[in-house]
């Protein structure tokens, strides 16, 4: 069996532009936004979107995976940056919150029964829990975070803080997540 041919650089850029446009449209209008709106945002025709993503489900999955990958790649980049491990964890949790609160309509799509969505939750966990675990371990090793915090449990807690974020203007999940992460600090 041979590997799929690698896409040309311009095709990858075009796909990236479509994914970014779709993600921005999903934030504003949810995953049911008309494809023509996504195409207009990307500066392409509707046919271009369908050439890359034959169904809406394919587009939703691609956007979701793209954003999971961006969140996963941010963890090591933050640790390699010029910040403390606790600050890297804090910044990553902030990115994670952004990821969670901008998924208008995605939870419903995931529960729709469409087979295209079946593996997304495990993909999400498989990619992001190890990143969170690495950030936590670095902060514990540096003596900045109390030991014994489980990455999955932390991510669940942050996820729970994000529920209903769009339905109450007085509630700020970013602030609540920041307080949670601040509470992990060693005294």
Backbone as CSV, one residue per row, in Angstrom:
resi,resn,N_x,N_y,N_z,CA_x,CA_y,CA_z,C_x,C_y,C_z
1,UNK,0.839,-1.172,0.000,0.000,0.000,0.000,0.889,1.241,0.000
2,UNK,0.577,2.196,-0.829,1.377,3.413,-0.902,0.663,4.532,-0.160
3,UNK,1.454,5.459,0.310,0.894,6.602,1.031,0.198,7.539,0.056
4,UNK,-0.781,8.265,0.565,-1.481,9.243,-0.265,-0.492,10.314,-0.696
5,UNK,-0.644,10.804,-1.923,0.289,11.834,-2.384,0.146,13.104,-1.531
6,UNK,1.262,13.738,-1.297,1.275,14.973,-0.501,0.706,16.112,-1.342
7,UNK,-0.109,16.938,-0.717,-0.706,18.070,-1.426,0.353,19.113,-1.720
8,UNK,0.168,19.824,-2.825,1.057,20.932,-3.161,0.915,22.016,-2.108
9,UNK,1.922,22.860,-1.997,1.916,23.930,-0.995,0.737,24.877,-1.200
10,UNK,0.427,25.204,-2.449,-0.694,26.127,-2.687,-2.028,25.470,-2.334
11,UNK,-2.152,24.176,-2.554,-3.380,23.463,-2.186,-3.533,23.423,-0.669
12,UNK,-2.415,23.243,0.057,-2.460,23.259,1.519,-2.847,24.652,2.037
13,UNK,-2.296,25.704,1.399,-2.654,27.074,1.792,-4.131,27.343,1.539
14,UNK,-4.634,26.894,0.380,-6.049,27.089,0.060,-6.930,26.370,1.085
15,UNK,-6.563,25.153,1.422,-7.324,24.401,2.407,-7.276,25.103,3.757
16,UNK,-6.103,25.613,4.119,-5.948,26.358,5.375,-6.859,27.581,5.379
17,UNK,-6.920,28.305,4.279,-7.789,29.477,4.162,-9.248,29.077,4.341
18,UNK,-9.651,27.968,3.735,-11.028,27.485,3.879,-11.331,27.095,5.317
19,UNK,-10.398,26.402,5.962,-10.601,25.989,7.357,-10.699,27.201,8.285
20,UNK,-9.838,28.187,8.065,-9.883,29.397,8.890,-11.193,30.156,8.678
21,UNK,-11.628,30.251,7.432,-12.890,30.941,7.132,-14.071,30.194,7.739
22,UNK,-14.066,28.877,7.632,-15.156,28.086,8.203,-15.161,28.211,9.725
23,UNK,-13.996,28.159,10.344,-13.917,28.284,11.802,-14.468,29.633,12.251
24,UNK,-14.088,30.696,11.554,-14.588,32.034,11.904,-16.100,32.114,11.714
25,UNK,-16.605,31.526,10.650,-18.052,31.523,10.402,-18.783,30.695,11.454
26,UNK,-18.194,29.586,11.874,-18.814,28.746,12.912,-18.926,29.516,14.232
27,UNK,-17.910,30.320,14.548,-17.935,31.097,15.782,-19.108,32.074,15.764
28,UNK,-19.314,32.722,14.631,-20.359,33.741,14.520,-21.748,33.128,14.377
29,UNK,-21.866,32.100,13.526,-23.194,31.610,13.144,-23.452,30.140,13.453
30,UNK,-22.483,29.441,14.015,-22.661,28.024,14.291,-22.302,27.165,13.097
31,UNK,-22.324,25.846,13.303,-21.892,24.917,12.259,-22.896,24.799,11.112
32,UNK,-24.088,25.365,11.285,-25.087,25.325,10.218,-25.036,26.553,9.308
33,UNK,-24.002,27.368,9.452,-23.845,28.552,8.606,-23.893,28.129,7.130
34,UNK,-24.547,28.902,6.277,-24.578,28.547,4.848,-23.166,28.463,4.250
35,UNK,-22.959,27.482,3.419,-21.650,27.283,2.781,-21.278,28.515,1.959
36,UNK,-22.259,29.176,1.367,-21.954,30.377,0.566,-21.328,31.469,1.437
37,UNK,-21.721,31.539,2.734,-21.119,32.523,3.640,-19.657,32.186,3.917
38,UNK,-19.381,30.908,4.071,-17.994,30.470,4.280,-17.167,30.770,3.035
39,UNK,-17.728,30.456,1.876,-17.029,30.714,0.605,-16.726,32.205,0.457
40,UNK,-17.692,33.052,0.757,-17.482,34.496,0.643,-16.377,34.949,1.597
41,UNK,-16.404,34.428,2.797,-15.389,34.779,3.792,-13.995,34.347,3.327
42,UNK,-13.931,33.203,2.637,-12.642,32.681,2.149,-12.231,33.290,0.813
43,UNK,-13.174,33.979,0.163,-12.869,34.575,-1.140,-12.803,33.548,-2.257
44,UNK,-13.618,32.498,-2.145,-13.647,31.442,-3.159,-15.094,31.151,-3.524
45,UNK,-15.280,30.324,-4.523,-16.617,29.884,-4.893,-17.046,28.699,-4.038
46,UNK,-18.345,28.470,-3.988,-18.899,27.357,-3.217,-18.328,26.022,-3.701
47,UNK,-18.132,25.904,-5.017,-17.583,24.672,-5.580,-16.213,24.331,-5.028
48,UNK,-15.424,25.350,-4.727,-14.091,25.116,-4.159,-14.200,24.440,-2.800
49,UNK,-15.159,24.880,-2.013,-15.346,24.260,-0.696,-15.745,22.804,-0.870
50,UNK,-16.715,22.550,-1.770,-17.171,21.167,-1.958,-16.102,20.288,-2.596
51,UNK,-15.182,20.873,-3.329,-14.090,20.096,-3.907,-13.162,19.595,-2.788
52,UNK,-12.945,20.440,-1.777,-12.095,20.059,-0.650,-12.861,19.236,0.394
53,UNK,-14.132,19.598,0.605,-14.949,18.984,1.658,-16.319,18.652,1.063
54,UNK,-16.495,17.435,0.565,-17.717,17.067,-0.157,-19.018,17.222,0.647
55,UNK,-18.942,17.119,1.970,-20.148,17.266,2.789,-19.880,18.267,3.913
56,UNK,-20.958,18.791,4.485,-20.828,19.690,5.636,-20.114,18.961,6.774
57,UNK,-20.453,17.693,6.980,-19.813,16.912,8.038,-18.300,16.848,7.821
58,UNK,-17.873,16.673,6.570,-16.430,16.642,6.277,-15.775,17.968,6.656
59,UNK,-16.459,19.068,6.372,-15.929,20.394,6.702,-15.864,20.586,8.218
60,UNK,-16.910,20.215,8.914,-16.940,20.358,10.371,-15.813,19.540,11.003
61,UNK,-15.656,18.308,10.558,-14.593,17.441,11.094,-13.221,18.047,10.805
62,UNK,-13.020,18.553,9.609,-11.716,19.134,9.251,-11.409,20.363,10.100
63,UNK,-12.398,21.216,10.314,-12.193,22.407,11.150,-11.872,21.986,12.576
64,UNK,-12.641,21.057,13.100,-12.445,20.580,14.466,-11.043,19.988,14.624
65,UNK,-10.654,19.119,13.700,-9.322,18.501,13.782,-8.216,19.553,13.664
66,UNK,-8.412,20.507,12.777,-7.440,21.590,12.589,-7.260,22.370,13.894
67,UNK,-8.358,22.650,14.570,-8.281,23.418,15.804,-7.726,22.583,16.954
68,UNK,-8.032,21.315,16.982,-7.433,20.435,17.985,-5.919,20.397,17.781
69,UNK,-5.492,20.271,16.535,-4.052,20.245,16.242,-3.372,21.544,16.661
70,UNK,-4.012,22.672,16.392,-3.432,23.961,16.782,-3.275,24.034,18.301
71,UNK,-4.269,23.568,19.028,-4.208,23.562,20.492,-3.120,22.597,20.970
72,UNK,-3.025,21.447,20.333,-2.011,20.457,20.709,-0.597,20.987,20.447
73,UNK,-0.407,21.647,19.331,0.921,22.172,18.979,1.315,23.355,19.857
74,UNK,0.327,24.063,20.387,0.622,25.231,21.217,1.293,24.845,22.530
75,UNK,0.955,23.687,23.089,1.529,23.281,24.371,3.042,23.228,24.365
76,UNK,3.631,22.425,23.484,5.094,22.369,23.440,5.728,23.715,23.077
77,UNK,5.069,24.469,22.215,5.602,25.786,21.839,5.630,26.718,23.048
78,UNK,4.577,26.676,23.849,4.545,27.512,25.048,5.630,27.092,26.041
79,UNK,5.815,25.783,26.213,6.865,25.304,27.121,8.254,25.692,26.633
80,UNK,8.437,25.702,25.331,9.745,26.048,24.765,9.977,27.555,24.786
81,UNK,8.922,28.316,25.000,9.025,29.773,25.018,9.719,30.270,26.273
82,UNK,9.757,31.556,26.384,10.475,32.188,27.481,9.528,32.523,28.637
83,UNK,8.768,31.511,29.107,7.849,31.685,30.230,8.049,30.532,31.203
84,UNK,7.536,30.694,32.416,7.619,29.612,33.397,6.654,28.498,32.982
85,UNK,6.868,27.281,33.489,5.925,26.200,33.185,4.492,26.520,33.634
86,UNK,4.332,27.179,34.775,2.979,27.546,35.216,2.355,28.542,34.234
87,UNK,3.126,29.501,33.771,2.610,30.466,32.794,2.281,29.759,31.484
88,UNK,3.090,28.791,31.068,2.781,28.019,29.854,1.460,27.273,30.033
89,UNK,1.273,26.651,31.194,0.017,25.954,31.478,-1.155,26.932,31.458
90,UNK,-0.992,28.075,32.088,-2.045,29.087,32.136,-2.419,29.556,30.734
91,UNK,-1.435,29.833,29.917,-1.702,30.294,28.543,-2.364,29.192,27.721
92,UNK,-1.935,27.949,27.921,-2.536,26.850,27.171,-3.991,26.647,27.589
93,UNK,-4.263,26.719,28.874,-5.643,26.588,29.347,-6.496,27.702,28.751
94,UNK,-5.951,28.901,28.622,-6.691,30.002,28.003,-7.015,29.672,26.542
95,UNK,-6.058,29.096,25.819,-6.308,28.661,24.430,-7.361,27.561,24.399
96,UNK,-7.289,26.653,25.347,-8.252,25.564,25.448,-9.658,26.112,25.699
97,UNK,-9.765,27.103,26.569,-11.058,27.743,26.821,-11.581,28.364,25.525
98,UNK,-10.721,29.087,24.809,-11.143,29.668,23.524,-11.663,28.587,22.590
99,UNK,-10.951,27.474,22.538,-11.367,26.349,21.702,-12.757,25.875,22.105
100,UNK,-12.979,25.729,23.395,-14.251,25.187,23.880,-15.427,26.132,23.691
101,UNK,-15.237,27.406,23.933,-16.383,28.320,23.913,-16.754,28.813,22.523
102,UNK,-15.961,28.479,21.539,-16.277,28.940,20.183,-16.807,27.820,19.292
103,UNK,-17.322,26.778,19.866,-17.826,25.634,19.104,-19.344,25.681,18.968
104,UNK,-19.916,26.777,18.530,-21.371,26.907,18.390,-21.947,25.809,17.502
105,UNK,-22.798,25.000,18.075,-23.471,23.948,17.323,-22.696,22.655,17.222
106,UNK,-21.435,22.650,17.604,-20.645,21.425,17.470,-21.134,20.310,18.388
107,UNK,-21.439,20.581,19.643,-21.924,19.476,20.483,-23.150,18.780,19.891
108,UNK,-24.066,19.558,19.332,-25.247,18.961,18.713,-24.864,18.121,17.500
109,UNK,-23.929,18.623,16.706,-23.474,17.875,15.537,-22.831,16.558,15.963
110,UNK,-22.038,16.607,17.036,-21.373,15.393,17.508,-22.368,14.347,17.990
111,UNK,-23.514,14.800,18.498,-24.537,13.870,18.983,-25.559,13.518,17.900
112,UNK,-25.335,13.954,16.676,-26.321,13.798,15.615,-26.480,12.368,15.116
113,UNK,-25.547,11.502,15.435,-25.602,10.141,14.936,-24.874,9.971,13.608
114,UNK,-24.370,11.054,13.034,-23.616,10.994,11.786,-22.303,10.258,12.061
115,UNK,-22.066,9.186,11.336,-20.873,8.358,11.547,-19.582,9.153,11.368
116,UNK,-19.632,10.227,10.596,-18.443,11.049,10.367,-17.892,11.608,11.669
117,UNK,-18.771,11.829,12.653,-18.361,12.467,13.903,-17.942,11.492,14.999
118,UNK,-18.108,10.197,14.779,-17.927,9.205,15.842,-16.558,9.230,16.517
119,UNK,-15.516,9.469,15.783,-14.175,9.368,16.361,-13.630,10.698,16.884
120,UNK,-14.386,11.782,16.743,-13.849,13.090,17.109,-13.552,13.238,18.597
121,UNK,-14.423,12.732,19.451,-14.181,12.916,20.886,-12.917,12.177,21.323
122,UNK,-12.732,10.954,20.868,-11.520,10.233,21.255,-10.281,10.886,20.631
123,UNK,-10.414,11.424,19.426,-9.302,12.168,18.802,-8.924,13.362,19.675
124,UNK,-9.929,14.107,20.110,-9.747,15.256,20.982,-8.979,14.848,22.242
125,UNK,-9.433,13.799,22.903,-8.781,13.334,24.129,-7.370,12.815,23.854
126,UNK,-7.219,12.022,22.799,-5.913,11.442,22.477,-4.870,12.511,22.180
127,UNK,-5.280,13.615,21.588,-4.333,14.679,21.231,-4.092,15.668,22.371
128,UNK,-5.144,16.016,23.131,-5.002,17.115,24.079,-4.668,16.698,25.514
129,UNK,-5.123,15.552,25.965,-4.803,15.135,27.331,-3.289,14.988,27.518
130,UNK,-2.558,14.358,26.597,-1.103,14.272,26.785,-0.412,15.642,26.812
131,UNK,-0.925,16.590,26.051,-0.341,17.936,26.055,-0.542,18.576,27.424
132,UNK,-1.756,18.502,27.926,-2.047,19.051,29.250,-1.201,18.342,30.308
133,UNK,-1.060,17.031,30.191,-0.260,16.261,31.137,1.201,16.715,31.124
134,UNK,1.741,16.952,29.947,3.130,17.426,29.817,3.300,18.798,30.474
135,UNK,2.334,19.686,30.247,2.397,21.019,30.847,2.305,20.932,32.378
136,UNK,1.394,20.099,32.864,1.270,19.906,34.311,2.553,19.333,34.896
137,UNK,3.104,18.311,34.251,4.325,17.674,34.753,5.480,18.676,34.820
138,UNK,5.608,19.522,33.808,6.675,20.527,33.810,6.481,21.514,34.958
139,UNK,5.234,21.906,35.197,4.959,22.850,36.285,5.187,22.203,37.647
140,UNK,4.853,20.924,37.785,5.106,20.200,39.038,6.603,20.069,39.264
141,UNK,7.333,19.671,38.234,8.787,19.521,38.326,9.447,20.835,38.719
142,UNK,8.922,21.941,38.228,9.474,23.264,38.566,9.028,23.738,39.946
143,UNK,8.179,22.931,40.609,7.703,23.305,41.933,6.666,24.421,41.910
144,UNK,5.998,24.599,40.773,5.050,25.700,40.622,3.588,25.268,40.758
145,UNK,3.331,23.967,40.643,1.970,23.439,40.723,1.989,22.253,41.685
146,UNK,0.925,22.125,42.469,0.839,21.009,43.409,0.819,19.692,42.631
147,UNK,1.487,18.669,43.128,1.481,17.374,42.441,0.120,16.690,42.579
148,UNK,-0.114,15.715,41.724,-1.307,14.890,41.815,-2.501,15.384,41.021
149,UNK,-2.325,16.421,40.222,-3.426,16.916,39.390,-3.465,16.082,38.116
150,UNK,-4.616,15.515,37.830,-4.795,14.689,36.644,-5.197,15.563,35.457
151,UNK,-4.509,15.406,34.324,-4.767,16.241,33.144,-6.208,16.109,32.661
152,UNK,-6.709,14.889,32.587,-8.091,14.696,32.124,-9.069,15.404,33.053
153,UNK,-8.871,15.265,34.365,-9.778,15.903,35.317,-9.710,17.428,35.217
154,UNK,-8.504,17.965,35.036,-8.361,19.409,34.865,-9.100,19.868,33.617
155,UNK,-8.933,19.146,32.518,-9.609,19.522,31.277,-11.128,19.421,31.417
156,UNK,-11.607,18.402,32.125,-13.057,18.286,32.382,-13.551,19.466,33.197
157,UNK,-12.773,19.839,34.222,-13.165,20.971,35.072,-13.245,22.254,34.245
158,UNK,-12.250,22.469,33.405,-12.265,23.654,32.543,-13.459,23.581,31.593
159,UNK,-13.700,22.408,31.030,-14.847,22.238,30.142,-16.154,22.555,30.842
160,UNK,-16.285,22.108,32.079,-17.503,22.394,32.838,-17.647,23.883,33.114
161,UNK,-16.537,24.573,33.316,-16.594,26.020,33.526,-17.036,26.767,32.259
162,UNK,-16.871,26.122,31.113,-17.213,26.759,29.837,-18.664,26.545,29.419
163,UNK,-19.351,25.641,30.089,-20.736,25.345,29.718,-21.587,26.599,29.903
164,UNK,-22.355,26.898,28.904,-23.269,28.030,28.977,-22.609,29.382,28.849
165,UNK,-21.364,29.424,28.421,-20.642,30.690,28.341,-21.359,31.720,27.468
166,UNK,-21.981,31.296,26.398,-22.628,32.231,25.495,-24.006,32.672,25.936
167,UNK,-24.538,32.063,26.975,-25.914,32.379,27.362,-26.010,33.397,28.500
168,UNK,-24.891,33.841,29.056,-24.923,34.789,30.169,-23.761,35.767,30.019
169,UNK,-24.075,37.004,29.668,-23.034,38.016,29.463,-22.247,38.336,30.735
170,UNK,-22.812,38.031,31.891,-22.133,38.324,33.158,-21.129,37.247,33.540
171,UNK,-21.138,36.133,32.820,-20.263,35.014,33.159,-19.058,34.989,32.228
172,UNK,-17.865,34.881,32.813,-16.631,34.863,32.031,-15.872,33.564,32.306
173,UNK,-16.007,32.579,31.414,-15.319,31.298,31.650,-13.805,31.436,31.653
174,UNK,-13.261,32.402,30.924,-11.810,32.594,30.936,-11.344,32.967,32.345
175,UNK,-12.076,33.853,32.975,-11.744,34.282,34.335,-11.837,33.105,35.309
176,UNK,-12.875,32.307,35.179,-13.056,31.160,36.072,-11.951,30.124,35.864
177,UNK,-11.585,29.881,34.605,-10.499,28.935,34.328,-9.172,29.468,34.857
178,UNK,-8.951,30.769,34.741,-7.725,31.368,35.269,-7.662,31.208,36.788
179,UNK,-8.796,31.367,37.459,-8.830,31.169,38.909,-8.538,29.712,39.266
180,UNK,-9.081,28.796,38.482,-8.820,27.368,38.701,-7.333,27.062,38.585
181,UNK,-6.704,27.539,37.517,-5.264,27.278,37.305,-4.428,27.973,38.360
182,UNK,-4.821,29.178,38.753,-4.099,29.882,39.825,-4.167,29.082,41.119
183,UNK,-5.282,28.399,41.343,-5.441,27.579,42.541,-4.549,26.338,42.570
184,UNK,-3.964,25.993,41.448,-3.061,24.833,41.388,-1.651,25.177,41.864
185,UNK,-1.365,26.451,41.990,-0.016,26.901,42.367,0.376,26.385,43.746
186,UNK,1.640,26.111,43.895,2.165,25.768,45.212,2.255,27.055,46.023
187,UNK,2.150,26.927,47.293,2.157,28.140,48.151,3.545,28.503,48.566
